[in-house]
Amino acid sequence: MRTLVICLCLTLISTPAFGIEQLSKQSRFETGQKNIEKHRRDIDTDLRHLFFALQGRVAFGESDDGVDGENIEGEFQVVADTGNADTEFQITHTLNRIPNGYIVTKNTGAGSIYDSTTHTTTLLKLKSTAANAAITVFIF
């Protein structure tokens, strides 16, 4: 960019008709430079905010049924009763894609929650080793 500025200045100075028109062009060029610098500062500020947000500050948000994650893509779903032990139960979600995984955030049963069959774009299919557990799951 500095090379361009030097070339432009040398061209303007060496032009015999260097006058108001050339000064006007130079003024517009300097204004453009200021705009570029402002955009660079804006981008720098945005990147700093992004890095600050991701430095150990990932938040899931409220764990109520159907609530989206705060700054992580996913949603909470509450299951009032998982049914019989080791029997599939399904959780409807609105991710519109097959989930990458889930995190059990609450579990009233003494057992574990594990995958059943293949999940779909609208259903998470799980099993519980304990009967009739109430769970909250963050699906992502």
Secondary structure, 3 states (H helix, E strand, C coil): CHHHHHHHHHHHHHCCCCCHHHHHHHHHHHHHHHHHHHHHHHHHHHHHHHHHHHCCCCCCCCCCCCCECCCCCCEEEEECCCCCCCCCEEEECCCCCCCCCEEEEEECCCCCEEECCCCCCCEEEEEECCCCCCEEEEEC
